[in-house]
């Protein structure tokens, strides 16, 4: 313990948990601690160094993740056995490590999620190579509904755990990501010179962008802790003769809530009474669903939209829309009139990827890595008013007194961290909360990610003396 204390005293910069981790690492590499030596109990070392037990536990966790220490339940934490010499990595292996770990960087973008590479990169490369040798759909004809059949059948299997009622490949229309799918649904549904689209009070900004492009008016619907308020929804739908309601029932963006089944049933019934169509965006769900989709609750008016952007990779721009019963033809016409269909190499790749036997294991590994990053955010910022889920790719932070959202975002950007404010999700004239959304970024090293969170915590701990404007 004396050696660790002496080395820790020499660490004069950075967070305390990193300083302690560095001191222990030096004690091990310098020979002061040998393989098999037991580390002091967390509380004992915390008392000796006059730091919190949580700081010691975090340092131990870092070194355990590195393989320098080994934690044994009921016995304690020990210096790990020396590793056997390893051969040099090949170029392909080095590239894989870079994809998995990311690089160290001061600039960390927490605006949109960046997925971890848990093996999907290597799988996509291998499948691309196979398709390049013998493309199942060929490369010399226009794409269309028929050429995407294998991919649509793969989507049916991919959505097997989603409560969508009866689902057939003919109900699915492929899109260039979920935003394109939302746009297609709007084109298939909206009529008249100035149609009205309803959205949640705080909602995915892509709904507004799509509606603006189609010259539709957007009207927000008040929310409570369970989602849109049924009474407000019915009143606003009737007042504006609205045609479409856009929402996210599983992982609401940005507030993270999952709409209870009872609320979904109430919304579906109101949609019937007011002749509303419903488009449900299920892009952010990476785990099992918590309830039935609106397509199951209202099969005559429920449109379902999703993609692989938040579950595998956004690079392929592979998304899809599932039409209500009897409405697939209108959706197909929208796609064919807009872009004929997805490029056949992409649909061939999607068909192979979504049916690959490794896919379930990859998705489980992705969920575990995302959960680990979310826990890091909670560890860093959990003393504040934070909404989070381990199965979501972002958290929602209500700022403490002294911070306005815009000022906090500017201060964070000055520290090399980019985030999104509540204003991005609200109507232009809304009175928005002083809150920000912070996304998981597994594309940078864990060191950089944790350091970015430390900078955000420092800002939260030290608000300006007066409220910034």
HULINPE-V80811 format. One record per backbone hydrogen bond with DSSP energy under -0.5 kcal/mol. CO is the residue of the C=O (numbers start at 1). NH is the residue of the N-H. E is the energy in kcal/mol with one decimal. If there is no record, write none. Layout:
co & nh & e
CO & NH & E
CO & NH & E
This chain:
co & nh & e
1 & 5 & -2.5
2 & 6 & -2.6
3 & 7 & -2.5
4 & 8 & -2.5
5 & 9 & -1.9
6 & 10 & -0.8
7 & 10 & -0.5
7 & 11 & -0.6
8 & 11 & -1.1
10 & 12 & -0.8
15 & 19 & -2.2
16 & 20 & -2.6
17 & 21 & -2.1
18 & 22 & -2.6
19 & 23 & -2.1
20 & 24 & -2.5
21 & 25 & -2.5
22 & 26 & -2.3
23 & 27 & -2.0
24 & 28 & -2.0
25 & 29 & -2.8
26 & 30 & -2.4
27 & 32 & -1.1
27 & 33 & -2.0
28 & 31 & -1.2
34 & 37 & -2.4
37 & 79 & -2.5
41 & 45 & -2.5
42 & 46 & -2.4
43 & 47 & -2.2
44 & 48 & -2.1
45 & 49 & -2.4
46 & 50 & -0.9
46 & 51 & -2.1
52 & 55 & -0.6
52 & 56 & -1.5
53 & 57 & -2.8
54 & 58 & -2.1
55 & 59 & -2.0
56 & 60 & -2.6
57 & 61 & -2.3
58 & 62 & -2.3
59 & 63 & -2.0
60 & 64 & -2.3
61 & 65 & -2.7
62 & 66 & -1.7
63 & 67 & -0.8
63 & 68 & -1.9
63 & 69 & -1.4
64 & 67 & -0.6
68 & 80 & -2.6
70 & 78 & -2.9
71 & 73 & -0.5
72 & 75 & -2.0
72 & 76 & -2.4
76 & 72 & -3.1
77 & 39 & -3.4
78 & 70 & -2.8
79 & 36 & -2.4
90 & 94 & -2.5
91 & 95 & -2.1
92 & 96 & -2.0
93 & 97 & -2.3
94 & 98 & -2.2
95 & 99 & -2.1
96 & 100 & -2.1
97 & 101 & -2.9
98 & 102 & -2.4
99 & 117 & -0.6
103 & 445 & -2.0
106 & 108 & -0.7
108 & 110 & -0.7
108 & 418 & -1.9
110 & 439 & -2.4
114 & 442 & -2.8
116 & 118 & -0.9
119 & 123 & -1.8
120 & 124 & -2.7
121 & 125 & -2.4
122 & 126 & -2.3
123 & 127 & -2.6
124 & 128 & -2.6
125 & 129 & -2.2
126 & 130 & -2.0
127 & 131 & -2.5
128 & 132 & -2.5
129 & 133 & -1.4
130 & 134 & -1.6
135 & 138 & -1.3
144 & 148 & -1.1
146 & 149 & -1.6
148 & 152 & -2.4
149 & 153 & -2.6
150 & 154 & -1.9
151 & 155 & -2.0
152 & 156 & -1.7
153 & 157 & -1.5
154 & 158 & -2.3
155 & 159 & -2.0
157 & 160 & -1.6
159 & 162 & -1.7
162 & 164 & -1.7
163 & 293 & -2.4
163 & 296 & -0.5
168 & 171 & -2.1
169 & 172 & -1.3
171 & 323 & -2.6
173 & 321 & -2.5
175 & 177 & -1.8
175 & 319 & -2.6
176 & 180 & -0.5
177 & 181 & -1.5
178 & 182 & -2.7
179 & 183 & -2.2
180 & 184 & -2.3
181 & 185 & -2.2
182 & 186 & -2.4
183 & 187 & -2.4
184 & 188 & -2.0
185 & 189 & -1.6
186 & 190 & -2.7
195 & 217 & -2.8
196 & 243 & -2.4
196 & 244 & -1.2
197 & 219 & -2.5
198 & 246 & -2.9
199 & 221 & -2.2
201 & 203 & -0.5
204 & 207 & -1.6
204 & 208 & -0.5
205 & 209 & -2.0
206 & 210 & -2.4
207 & 211 & -2.5
208 & 212 & -2.7
209 & 213 & -1.9
210 & 214 & -1.2
211 & 216 & -2.8
212 & 215 & -1.7
217 & 197 & -3.2
219 & 199 & -1.8
221 & 201 & -1.4
222 & 229 & -2.2
224 & 227 & -1.3
227 & 224 & -2.4
228 & 230 & -0.5
229 & 233 & -2.6
230 & 234 & -2.5
231 & 235 & -2.0
232 & 236 & -2.5
233 & 237 & -2.6
234 & 238 & -2.1
235 & 239 & -2.4
236 & 240 & -2.3
237 & 241 & -0.7
237 & 242 & -1.6
243 & 277 & -2.2
244 & 198 & -3.3
245 & 279 & -2.7
246 & 200 & -0.6
247 & 281 & -2.5
249 & 259 & -2.9
252 & 254 & -0.7
252 & 256 & -3.3
257 & 252 & -2.3
257 & 259 & -0.5
260 & 264 & -2.2
261 & 265 & -2.6
262 & 266 & -1.9
263 & 267 & -2.5
264 & 268 & -2.6
265 & 269 & -2.0
266 & 270 & -2.1
267 & 271 & -2.3
268 & 272 & -1.6
269 & 273 & -2.1
270 & 274 & -2.2
271 & 275 & -0.6
271 & 276 & -2.4
272 & 275 & -0.6
277 & 245 & -2.7
278 & 280 & -0.6
278 & 303 & -3.4
279 & 247 & -2.1
279 & 281 & -0.6
280 & 282 & -0.7
280 & 305 & -2.8
282 & 285 & -0.6
293 & 297 & -1.9
294 & 298 & -2.8
298 & 301 & -2.4
298 & 302 & -1.6
299 & 325 & -2.4
301 & 278 & -2.6
301 & 303 & -0.6
303 & 280 & -3.2
304 & 322 & -3.2
305 & 282 & -3.0
306 & 320 & -2.4
308 & 311 & -0.8
308 & 312 & -2.6
308 & 313 & -1.7
314 & 317 & -0.9
317 & 319 & -0.7
318 & 308 & -1.8
319 & 175 & -2.8
320 & 306 & -2.0
321 & 173 & -2.5
321 & 323 & -0.6
322 & 304 & -2.2
324 & 327 & -2.1
327 & 331 & -1.4
328 & 332 & -2.6
329 & 333 & -2.2
330 & 334 & -1.6
331 & 335 & -2.0
332 & 336 & -3.0
333 & 337 & -2.5
334 & 338 & -1.3
335 & 339 & -2.9
335 & 340 & -0.6
336 & 340 & -1.0
339 & 341 & -3.5
343 & 346 & -0.8
343 & 347 & -1.9
344 & 348 & -2.7
345 & 349 & -2.1
346 & 350 & -2.9
347 & 351 & -2.4
348 & 352 & -1.9
349 & 353 & -2.8
350 & 354 & -2.8
351 & 355 & -0.7
353 & 356 & -1.0
356 & 359 & -1.6
358 & 362 & -2.2
359 & 363 & -2.5
360 & 364 & -2.0
361 & 365 & -2.4
362 & 366 & -2.3
363 & 367 & -2.3
364 & 368 & -2.2
365 & 369 & -2.2
366 & 370 & -2.6
367 & 371 & -2.5
368 & 372 & -1.9
369 & 373 & -1.9
370 & 374 & -2.5
371 & 375 & -2.4
372 & 376 & -1.6
373 & 377 & -1.8
374 & 378 & -2.5
375 & 379 & -2.7
376 & 380 & -1.8
377 & 381 & -3.0
378 & 382 & -2.2
381 & 384 & -2.2
384 & 386 & -1.6
385 & 398 & -2.6
387 & 396 & -2.5
389 & 392 & -1.5
391 & 286 & -0.8
393 & 440 & -2.9
395 & 438 & -2.2
396 & 387 & -3.1
396 & 398 & -0.6
397 & 399 & -0.6
397 & 436 & -2.3
398 & 385 & -0.6
400 & 403 & -1.6
402 & 468 & -0.6
404 & 408 & -2.7
405 & 409 & -2.5
406 & 410 & -2.0
407 & 411 & -2.4
408 & 412 & -2.7
409 & 413 & -2.5
410 & 414 & -2.0
411 & 415 & -0.8
412 & 415 & -0.8
412 & 417 & -2.5
413 & 416 & -1.8
416 & 108 & -3.1
418 & 110 & -2.4
420 & 437 & -2.8
421 & 424 & -1.4
422 & 425 & -1.9
423 & 426 & -0.9
425 & 203 & -2.8
427 & 430 & -1.9
430 & 432 & -1.1
433 & 435 & -1.7
434 & 399 & -2.5
435 & 422 & -2.0
436 & 397 & -3.0
437 & 420 & -1.9
437 & 439 & -0.5
438 & 395 & -2.4
440 & 114 & -2.2
443 & 103 & -0.7
445 & 449 & -2.4
446 & 450 & -2.8
447 & 451 & -2.2
448 & 452 & -2.2
449 & 453 & -1.9
450 & 454 & -2.2
451 & 455 & -1.9
452 & 456 & -2.0
453 & 457 & -2.6
454 & 458 & -2.2
455 & 459 & -1.9
456 & 460 & -2.4
457 & 461 & -2.5
458 & 462 & -0.9
459 & 462 & -0.7
